[in-house]
Amino acid sequence: MTNANITLAETEKDDLDAFFQFQLDEEANYLAVFTSKDSNDKTAYVEKYTKFLIDPTINMRTIKVNDIIASSVAKFVIKNDAEITYWIDKKFWGQGIATTALKDFLKTEQIRPIYGRVAFDNHGSQKVLEKCGFVKTGKGKRFANARQTEIGEHIYKISD
C-alpha cells in the first residue's frame, strides 16, 4: 500500500469492537476458519479478548493504517508453543498491510520459535507468513467452526 502509515499499538478494550466487526465477515471467517463456535456473540467475544489483554503470555497489538484500525496481530502460547495470529479487515486485503505489520511485530516479539497455522486454501495468509520468514514445516487437521468440518492446515515456523 503506497503512502500508508502502518503502525502497531498496544490493544485496548475499545479496539475489540472493531475486531468483532471484522470477524463477522463471512468470507474472512471462512478463510480464517479457526474461529469461535458463535462468531455473532459479541458479549462472549469481548469477554474472551478482554481477558487476553491482561494475560502476560499474550502479546496483542492493534494494527492501524493512517490511524484507522485495520487489524490485529498477537502472539499466544498453546501447549508450550508460541503461535502467531492476525486478522485483517477485508477492505485492507491485498495491500501489504499484514506483511508489513507482521514484520514489525516480529521485531518486537522476541520469543522464538513462533508457529503459524493456516487453512490449506488460505493462500493470502500463507504468502504473508512466507514473506515474513516463516517456513512451512508440516501439515495438520483441525475442526473449522466456520465450515463445520475438519480441514487441512499448513504449519509454519520462524526460528530467528
N, CA and C atoms as a LAMMPS dump frame, in Angstrom:
ITEM: TIMESTEP
0
ITEM: NUMBER OF ATOMS
480
ITEM: BOX BOUNDS ff ff ff
-5.0000000000000000e+02 5.0000000000000000e+02
-5.0000000000000000e+02 5.0000000000000000e+02
-5.0000000000000000e+02 5.0000000000000000e+02
ITEM: ATOMS id mol type element x y z
1 1 1 N 0.864 -1.18 0
2 1 2 C 0 0 0
3 1 3 C 0.902 1.232 0
4 2 1 N 0.736 2.083 -0.942
5 2 2 C 1.587 3.253 -1.047
6 2 3 C 1.069 4.369 -0.16
7 3 1 N 1.988 5.12 0.399
8 3 2 C 1.687 6.286 1.23
9 3 3 C 0.848 5.962 2.468
10 4 1 N 0.855 4.727 2.92
11 4 2 C 0.109 4.365 4.125
12 4 3 C 1.045 4.379 5.315
13 5 1 N 0.568 4.917 6.417
14 5 2 C 1.313 4.897 7.661
15 5 3 C 0.768 3.731 8.485
16 6 1 N 1.516 2.632 8.521
17 6 2 C 1.093 1.422 9.227
18 6 3 C 1.791 1.394 10.579
19 7 1 N 1.001 1.348 11.644
20 7 2 C 1.562 1.352 12.989
21 7 3 C 0.957 0.24 13.829
22 8 1 N 1.696 -0.152 14.855
23 8 2 C 1.227 -1.126 15.835
24 8 3 C 1.06 -0.402 17.171
25 9 1 N -0.063 -0.642 17.813
26 9 2 C -0.324 -0.037 19.12
27 9 3 C -0.787 -1.129 20.073
28 10 1 N -0.505 -0.943 21.341
29 10 2 C -0.999 -1.894 22.324
30 10 3 C -2.523 -1.938 22.221
31 11 1 N -3.08 -3.133 22.158
32 11 2 C -4.52 -3.272 22.013
33 11 3 C -5.219 -2.824 23.291
34 12 1 N -6.267 -2.042 23.113
35 12 2 C -7.083 -1.572 24.23
36 12 3 C -8.481 -2.16 24.09
37 13 1 N -9.2 -2.178 25.187
38 13 2 C -10.532 -2.783 25.178
39 13 3 C -11.436 -2.151 24.113
40 14 1 N -11.331 -0.85 23.907
41 14 2 C -12.159 -0.175 22.9
42 14 3 C -11.898 -0.704 21.479
43 15 1 N -10.707 -1.248 21.227
44 15 2 C -10.374 -1.792 19.907
45 15 3 C -11.168 -3.053 19.595
46 16 1 N -11.631 -3.737 20.644
47 16 2 C -12.303 -5.022 20.457
48 16 3 C -13.594 -4.895 19.66
49 17 1 N -14.261 -3.755 19.731
50 17 2 C -15.475 -3.554 18.932
51 17 3 C -15.165 -3.655 17.439
52 18 1 N -14.076 -3.033 17.021
53 18 2 C -13.684 -3.103 15.599
54 18 3 C -13.292 -4.529 15.235
55 19 1 N -12.527 -5.203 16.096
56 19 2 C -12.116 -6.578 15.814
57 19 3 C -13.337 -7.484 15.664
58 20 1 N -14.316 -7.279 16.536
59 20 2 C -15.535 -8.091 16.468
60 20 3 C -16.226 -7.903 15.115
61 21 1 N -16.316 -6.662 14.668
62 21 2 C -16.967 -6.393 13.382
63 21 3 C -16.216 -7.052 12.222
64 22 1 N -14.87 -7.036 12.267
65 22 2 C -14.078 -7.636 11.193
66 22 3 C -14.392 -9.121 11.053
67 23 1 N -14.496 -9.819 12.183
68 23 2 C -14.666 -11.263 12.129
69 23 3 C -16.095 -11.693 11.79
70 24 1 N -17.004 -10.739 11.641
71 24 2 C -18.362 -11.068 11.21
72 24 3 C -18.45 -11.317 9.703
73 25 1 N -17.457 -10.85 8.956
74 25 2 C -17.458 -11.026 7.51
75 25 3 C -17.368 -12.518 7.181
76 26 1 N -18.328 -13.04 6.437
77 26 2 C -18.412 -14.478 6.16
78 26 3 C -17.199 -15.012 5.4
79 27 1 N -16.744 -14.284 4.395
80 27 2 C -15.599 -14.761 3.621
81 27 3 C -14.337 -14.793 4.486
82 28 1 N -14.142 -13.746 5.271
83 28 2 C -12.983 -13.691 6.159
84 28 3 C -13.049 -14.803 7.197
85 29 1 N -14.221 -15.023 7.743
86 29 2 C -14.416 -16.071 8.736
87 29 3 C -14.126 -17.436 8.122
88 30 1 N -14.555 -17.657 6.907
89 30 2 C -14.327 -18.911 6.204
90 30 3 C -12.83 -19.166 6.013
91 31 1 N -12.096 -18.137 5.595
92 31 2 C -10.666 -18.293 5.369
93 31 3 C -9.884 -18.439 6.667
94 32 1 N -10.337 -17.748 7.701
95 32 2 C -9.655 -17.828 8.985
96 32 3 C -9.898 -19.185 9.633
97 33 1 N -11.036 -19.718 9.418
98 33 2 C -11.537 -20.999 9.908
99 33 3 C -11.418 -21.249 11.398
100 34 1 N -10.3 -20.984 11.996
101 34 2 C -10.099 -21.331 13.394
102 34 3 C -10.682 -20.23 14.273
103 35 1 N -11.978 -20.205 14.306
104 35 2 C -12.722 -19.137 14.975
105 35 3 C -13.616 -19.721 16.064
106 36 1 N -14.317 -18.851 16.76
107 36 2 C -15.205 -19.301 17.827
108 36 3 C -16.431 -20.016 17.26
109 37 1 N -17.103 -20.755 18.133
110 37 2 C -18.284 -21.503 17.699
111 37 3 C -19.412 -20.575 17.277
112 38 1 N -19.543 -19.443 17.971
113 38 2 C -20.597 -18.489 17.628
114 38 3 C -19.977 -17.111 17.432
115 39 1 N -19.59 -16.824 16.206
116 39 2 C -18.914 -15.548 15.936
117 39 3 C -19.841 -14.35 16.051
118 40 1 N -21.146 -14.575 16.208
119 40 2 C -22.094 -13.463 16.342
120 40 3 C -22.334 -13.035 17.782
121 41 1 N -21.75 -13.733 18.749
122 41 2 C -21.952 -13.435 20.164
123 41 3 C -20.934 -12.389 20.624
124 42 1 N -21.322 -11.12 20.53
125 42 2 C -20.408 -10.026 20.857
126 42 3 C -20.006 -10.042 22.326
127 43 1 N -20.924 -10.334 23.217
128 43 2 C -20.612 -10.353 24.649
129 43 3 C -19.518 -11.379 24.938
130 44 1 N -19.673 -12.581 24.4
131 44 2 C -18.665 -13.627 24.608
132 44 3 C -17.324 -13.226 23.989
133 45 1 N -17.377 -12.627 22.812
134 45 2 C -16.152 -12.191 22.131
135 45 3 C -15.401 -11.174 22.982
136 46 1 N -16.089 -10.143 23.438
137 46 2 C -15.446 -9.086 24.218
138 46 3 C -14.931 -9.634 25.549
139 47 1 N -15.692 -10.499 26.194
140 47 2 C -15.236 -11.087 27.455
141 47 3 C -13.957 -11.892 27.25
142 48 1 N -13.937 -12.711 26.216
143 48 2 C -12.765 -13.552 25.923
144 48 3 C -11.531 -12.697 25.674
145 49 1 N -11.659 -11.72 24.795
146 49 2 C -10.494 -10.925 24.42
147 49 3 C -10.096 -9.908 25.488
148 50 1 N -11.006 -9.506 26.318
149 50 2 C -10.65 -8.629 27.44
150 50 3 C -9.703 -9.369 28.378
151 51 1 N -9.954 -10.654 28.6
152 51 2 C -9.05 -11.468 29.426
153 51 3 C -7.674 -11.568 28.779
154 52 1 N -7.643 -11.659 27.462
155 52 2 C -6.365 -11.75 26.762
156 52 3 C -5.524 -10.496 26.963
157 53 1 N -6.171 -9.348 27.103
158 53 2 C -5.447 -8.082 27.25
159 53 3 C -4.604 -8.037 28.521
160 54 1 N -4.984 -8.797 29.521
161 54 2 C -4.225 -8.787 30.789
162 54 3 C -3.397 -10.052 30.988
163 55 1 N -3.416 -10.957 30.022
164 55 2 C -2.646 -12.194 30.106
165 55 3 C -1.197 -11.904 29.706
166 56 1 N -0.235 -12.105 30.625
167 56 2 C 1.166 -11.782 30.303
168 56 3 C 1.787 -12.676 29.234
169 57 1 N 1.164 -13.795 28.904
170 57 2 C 1.71 -14.675 27.866
171 57 3 C 1.235 -14.287 26.472
172 58 1 N 0.324 -13.31 26.404
173 58 2 C -0.221 -12.874 25.118
174 58 3 C 0.28 -11.474 24.803
175 59 1 N 0.83 -11.312 23.628
176 59 2 C 1.284 -10.01 23.139
177 59 3 C 0.338 -9.636 22.005
178 60 1 N -0.591 -8.726 22.294
179 60 2 C -1.651 -8.389 21.343
180 60 3 C -1.509 -6.939 20.907
181 61 1 N -1.506 -6.712 19.611
182 61 2 C -1.346 -5.371 19.063
183 61 3 C -2.455 -5.059 18.055
184 62 1 N -2.8 -3.797 18.016
185 62 2 C -3.759 -3.28 17.047
186 62 3 C -2.968 -2.672 15.9
187 63 1 N -3.327 -3.055 14.694
188 63 2 C -2.681 -2.518 13.51
189 63 3 C -3.539 -1.376 12.989
190 64 1 N -2.905 -0.221 12.812
191 64 2 C -3.617 0.943 12.295
192 64 3 C -2.998 1.381 10.977
193 65 1 N -3.856 1.794 10.074
194 65 2 C -3.435 2.34 8.791
195 65 3 C -3.934 3.776 8.761
196 66 1 N -2.989 4.701 8.716
197 66 2 C -3.341 6.13 8.773
198 66 3 C -4.303 6.403 9.937
199 67 1 N -3.967 5.831 11.107
200 67 2 C -4.714 5.989 12.364
201 67 3 C -6.094 5.337 12.37
202 68 1 N -6.4 4.503 11.387
203 68 2 C -7.664 3.761 11.349
204 68 3 C -7.368 2.298 11.69
205 69 1 N -8.15 1.728 12.599
206 69 2 C -7.948 0.329 12.966
207 69 3 C -8.21 -0.542 11.741
208 70 1 N -7.185 -1.309 11.368
209 70 2 C -7.275 -2.168 10.195
210 70 3 C -7.213 -3.642 10.55
211 71 1 N -6.666 -3.933 11.718
212 71 2 C -6.487 -5.333 12.043
213 71 3 C -5.824 -5.512 13.397
214 72 1 N -5.503 -6.783 13.657
215 72 2 C -4.814 -7.12 14.9
216 72 3 C -3.779 -8.201 14.616
217 73 1 N -2.806 -8.289 15.504
218 73 2 C -1.794 -9.338 15.461
219 73 3 C -1.477 -9.695 16.9
220 74 1 N -1.242 -10.979 17.143
221 74 2 C -0.945 -11.398 18.509
222 74 3 C -0.074 -12.644 18.526
223 75 1 N 0.699 -12.75 19.607
224 75 2 C 1.423 -13.968 19.929
225 75 3 C 0.755 -14.533 21.158
226 76 1 N 0.502 -15.839 21.138
227 76 2 C -0.063 -16.513 22.297
228 76 3 C 0.664 -17.842 22.459
229 77 1 N 0.468 -18.5 23.588
230 77 2 C 1.132 -19.771 23.854
231 77 3 C 0.067 -20.848 24.023
232 78 1 N 0.243 -21.939 23.297
233 78 2 C -0.648 -23.091 23.411
234 78 3 C 0.219 -24.355 23.423
235 79 1 N 0.009 -25.19 24.423
236 79 2 C 0.799 -26.423 24.588
237 79 3 C 2.296 -26.125 24.544
238 80 1 N 2.717 -25.072 25.247
239 80 2 C 4.12 -24.655 25.372
240 80 3 C 4.744 -24.128 24.077
241 81 1 N 3.952 -23.935 23.04
242 81 2 C 4.465 -23.368 21.796
243 81 3 C 3.896 -21.974 21.588
244 82 1 N 4.766 -21.041 21.191
245 82 2 C 4.305 -19.703 20.825
246 82 3 C 3.719 -19.769 19.422
247 83 1 N 2.553 -19.16 19.261
248 83 2 C 1.901 -19.114 17.958
249 83 3 C 1.514 -17.684 17.631
250 84 1 N 1.378 -17.432 16.351
251 84 2 C 1.008 -16.105 15.861
252 84 3 C -0.397 -16.179 15.276
253 85 1 N -1.128 -15.099 15.435
254 85 2 C -2.433 -14.98 14.803
255 85 3 C -2.594 -13.535 14.355
256 86 1 N -3.301 -13.351 13.273
257 86 2 C -3.615 -11.99 12.83
258 86 3 C -4.904 -12.016 12.052
259 87 1 N -5.533 -10.862 11.992
260 87 2 C -6.801 -10.719 11.275
261 87 3 C -6.783 -9.361 10.606
262 88 1 N -7.119 -9.325 9.342
263 88 2 C -7.101 -8.077 8.578
264 88 3 C -8.52 -7.771 8.103
265 89 1 N -8.956 -6.549 8.359
266 89 2 C -10.254 -6.111 7.834
267 89 3 C -10.226 -6.298 6.321
268 90 1 N -11.284 -6.883 5.81
269 90 2 C -11.344 -7.25 4.396
270 90 3 C -11.033 -6.079 3.455
271 91 1 N -11.427 -4.877 3.835
272 91 2 C -11.171 -3.751 2.922
273 91 3 C -9.683 -3.426 2.783
274 92 1 N -8.842 -4.053 3.628
275 92 2 C -7.397 -3.832 3.561
276 92 3 C -6.641 -5.02 2.965
277 93 1 N -7.362 -6.034 2.5
278 93 2 C -6.703 -7.213 1.922
279 93 3 C -5.926 -6.833 0.673
280 94 1 N -4.828 -7.517 0.466
281 94 2 C -4.058 -7.39 -0.766
282 94 3 C -3.259 -6.111 -0.904
283 95 1 N -3.068 -5.403 0.201
284 95 2 C -2.355 -4.129 0.146
285 95 3 C -1.001 -4.168 0.857
286 96 1 N -0.587 -5.35 1.333
287 96 2 C 0.708 -5.477 2.004
288 96 3 C 0.691 -5.091 3.471
289 97 1 N -0.468 -4.796 3.993
290 97 2 C -0.569 -4.337 5.385
291 97 3 C -0.232 -5.453 6.36
292 98 1 N -0.772 -6.64 6.13
293 98 2 C -0.49 -7.76 7.027
294 98 3 C 0.999 -8.079 7.04
295 99 1 N 1.617 -8.094 5.88
296 99 2 C 3.046 -8.393 5.799
297 99 3 C 3.866 -7.346 6.543
298 100 1 N 3.605 -6.075 6.28
299 100 2 C 4.344 -5.005 6.951
300 100 3 C 4.143 -5.069 8.463
301 101 1 N 2.906 -5.227 8.886
302 101 2 C 2.607 -5.256 10.324
303 101 3 C 3.24 -6.471 10.995
304 102 1 N 3.169 -7.634 10.363
305 102 2 C 3.75 -8.83 10.972
306 102 3 C 5.27 -8.718 11.054
307 103 1 N 5.905 -8.175 10.022
308 103 2 C 7.363 -7.96 10.078
309 103 3 C 7.718 -7.043 11.246
310 104 1 N 6.96 -5.958 11.414
311 104 2 C 7.208 -5.035 12.53
312 104 3 C 6.968 -5.717 13.876
313 105 1 N 5.907 -6.495 13.954
314 105 2 C 5.583 -7.206 15.189
315 105 3 C 6.711 -8.162 15.569
316 106 1 N 7.247 -8.877 14.592
317 106 2 C 8.298 -9.855 14.859
318 106 3 C 9.605 -9.207 15.295
319 107 1 N 9.779 -7.918 15.025
320 107 2 C 10.958 -7.196 15.517
321 107 3 C 10.869 -6.975 17.02
322 108 1 N 9.659 -6.835 17.538
323 108 2 C 9.491 -6.572 18.962
324 108 3 C 9.166 -7.831 19.76
325 109 1 N 8.557 -8.814 19.15
326 109 2 C 8.246 -10.078 19.826
327 109 3 C 9.461 -10.987 19.674
328 110 1 N 10.181 -11.185 20.767
329 110 2 C 11.469 -11.865 20.706
330 110 3 C 11.405 -13.382 20.878
331 111 1 N 10.286 -13.929 21.325
332 111 2 C 10.2 -15.371 21.543
333 111 3 C 10.324 -16.105 20.213
334 112 1 N 11.172 -17.121 20.192
335 112 2 C 11.328 -17.989 19.044
336 112 3 C 11.475 -19.411 19.572
337 113 1 N 11.047 -20.396 18.863
338 113 2 C 10.325 -20.28 17.603
339 113 3 C 8.885 -19.831 17.82
340 114 1 N 8.292 -19.322 16.754
341 114 2 C 6.865 -18.992 16.727
342 114 3 C 6.264 -19.768 15.554
343 115 1 N 5.104 -20.336 15.8
344 115 2 C 4.402 -21.11 14.787
345 115 3 C 3.205 -20.333 14.247
346 116 1 N 2.85 -20.609 13.027
347 116 2 C 1.637 -20.069 12.412
348 116 3 C 0.883 -21.218 11.765
349 117 1 N -0.422 -21.229 11.94
350 117 2 C -1.262 -22.274 11.346
351 117 3 C -2.236 -21.608 10.386
352 118 1 N -2.317 -22.157 9.182
353 118 2 C -3.109 -21.534 8.126
354 118 3 C -3.926 -22.6 7.408
355 119 1 N -5.173 -22.269 7.12
356 119 2 C -6.012 -23.18 6.344
357 119 3 C -5.33 -23.492 5.02
358 120 1 N -5.479 -24.715 4.566
359 120 2 C -4.828 -25.186 3.335
360 120 3 C -5.152 -24.307 2.135
361 121 1 N -6.314 -23.649 2.138
362 121 2 C -6.723 -22.863 0.975
363 121 3 C -6.65 -21.35 1.203
364 122 1 N -6.029 -20.939 2.29
365 122 2 C -5.871 -19.503 2.556
366 122 3 C -4.498 -19.07 2.022
367 123 1 N -4.425 -18.924 0.704
368 123 2 C -3.158 -18.634 0.036
369 123 3 C -2.612 -17.262 0.406
370 124 1 N -3.488 -16.293 0.64
371 124 2 C -3.036 -14.957 1.019
372 124 3 C -2.277 -14.979 2.33
373 125 1 N -2.81 -15.678 3.314
374 125 2 C -2.153 -15.755 4.611
375 125 3 C -0.861 -16.572 4.534
376 126 1 N -0.856 -17.579 3.71
377 126 2 C 0.373 -18.358 3.521
378 126 3 C 1.481 -17.463 2.964
379 127 1 N 1.13 -16.618 1.995
380 127 2 C 2.117 -15.7 1.411
381 127 3 C 2.638 -14.711 2.448
382 128 1 N 1.752 -14.213 3.302
383 128 2 C 2.172 -13.277 4.352
384 128 3 C 3.225 -13.933 5.241
385 129 1 N 2.939 -15.14 5.717
386 129 2 C 3.891 -15.834 6.586
387 129 3 C 5.221 -16.055 5.88
388 130 1 N 5.181 -16.496 4.635
389 130 2 C 6.407 -16.755 3.892
390 130 3 C 7.219 -15.482 3.671
391 131 1 N 6.555 -14.371 3.368
392 131 2 C 7.259 -13.096 3.174
393 131 3 C 7.897 -12.605 4.47
394 132 1 N 7.382 -13.078 5.602
395 132 2 C 7.902 -12.664 6.91
396 132 3 C 8.949 -13.638 7.457
397 133 1 N 9.334 -14.622 6.663
398 133 2 C 10.399 -15.526 7.052
399 133 3 C 9.957 -16.849 7.654
400 134 1 N 8.656 -17.103 7.699
401 134 2 C 8.17 -18.382 8.188
402 134 3 C 8.399 -19.445 7.116
403 135 1 N 8.68 -20.668 7.568
404 135 2 C 8.91 -21.792 6.677
405 135 3 C 7.86 -22.861 6.968
406 136 1 N 7.286 -23.432 5.918
407 136 2 C 6.297 -24.493 6.091
408 136 3 C 7.007 -25.719 6.647
409 137 1 N 6.525 -26.204 7.802
410 137 2 C 7.179 -27.339 8.462
411 137 3 C 6.297 -28.572 8.563
412 138 1 N 5.031 -28.446 8.249
413 138 2 C 4.172 -29.61 8.364
414 138 3 C 2.741 -29.324 7.988
415 139 1 N 1.929 -30.354 8.182
416 139 2 C 0.506 -30.243 7.908
417 139 3 C -0.247 -30.851 9.082
418 140 1 N -1.482 -30.44 9.23
419 140 2 C -2.328 -30.989 10.266
420 140 3 C -3.772 -30.927 9.836
421 141 1 N -4.642 -31.273 10.763
422 141 2 C -6.081 -31.17 10.522
423 141 3 C -6.71 -30.597 11.769
424 142 1 N -7.743 -29.808 11.561
425 142 2 C -8.478 -29.197 12.66
426 142 3 C -9.928 -29.035 12.265
427 143 1 N -10.777 -29.022 13.277
428 143 2 C -12.181 -28.73 13.03
429 143 3 C -12.325 -27.226 12.848
430 144 1 N -12.949 -26.822 11.763
431 144 2 C -13.144 -25.404 11.447
432 144 3 C -14.604 -25.043 11.714
433 145 1 N -14.838 -24.25 12.746
434 145 2 C -16.207 -23.84 13.081
435 145 3 C -16.894 -23.139 11.923
436 146 1 N -16.153 -22.316 11.202
437 146 2 C -16.75 -21.56 10.107
438 146 3 C -17.229 -22.464 8.977
439 147 1 N -16.648 -23.639 8.868
440 147 2 C -17.004 -24.569 7.793
441 147 3 C -17.773 -25.787 8.3
442 148 1 N -17.8 -25.936 9.607
443 148 2 C -18.473 -27.08 10.237
444 148 3 C -17.958 -28.424 9.728
445 149 1 N -16.636 -28.501 9.545
446 149 2 C -15.991 -29.745 9.13
447 149 3 C -14.508 -29.666 9.478
448 150 1 N -13.846 -30.794 9.463
449 150 2 C -12.405 -30.824 9.672
450 150 3 C -11.721 -30.478 8.356
451 151 1 N -10.702 -29.638 8.447
452 151 2 C -9.975 -29.242 7.233
453 151 3 C -8.475 -29.367 7.455
454 152 1 N -7.758 -29.335 6.342
455 152 2 C -6.31 -29.367 6.413
456 152 3 C -5.735 -27.998 6.736
457 153 1 N -4.604 -28.011 7.406
458 153 2 C -3.898 -26.768 7.713
459 153 3 C -2.414 -26.962 7.428
460 154 1 N -1.763 -25.856 7.1
461 154 2 C -0.31 -25.845 6.942
462 154 3 C 0.256 -25.235 8.214
463 155 1 N 1.345 -25.823 8.685
464 155 2 C 2.01 -25.338 9.891
465 155 3 C 3.306 -24.677 9.465
466 156 1 N 3.484 -23.456 9.904
467 156 2 C 4.673 -22.667 9.593
468 156 3 C 5.456 -22.39 10.873
469 157 1 N 6.742 -22.088 10.708
470 157 2 C 7.596 -21.818 11.869
471 157 3 C 8.641 -20.793 11.486
472 158 1 N 8.931 -19.894 12.418
473 158 2 C 10.069 -18.99 12.276
474 158 3 C 10.939 -19.176 13.505
475 159 1 N 12.24 -19.326 13.255
476 159 2 C 13.154 -19.623 14.36
477 159 3 C 14.06 -18.455 14.719
478 160 1 N 14.284 -17.539 13.786
479 160 2 C 15.174 -16.426 14.121
480 160 3 C 14.605 -15.101 13.738
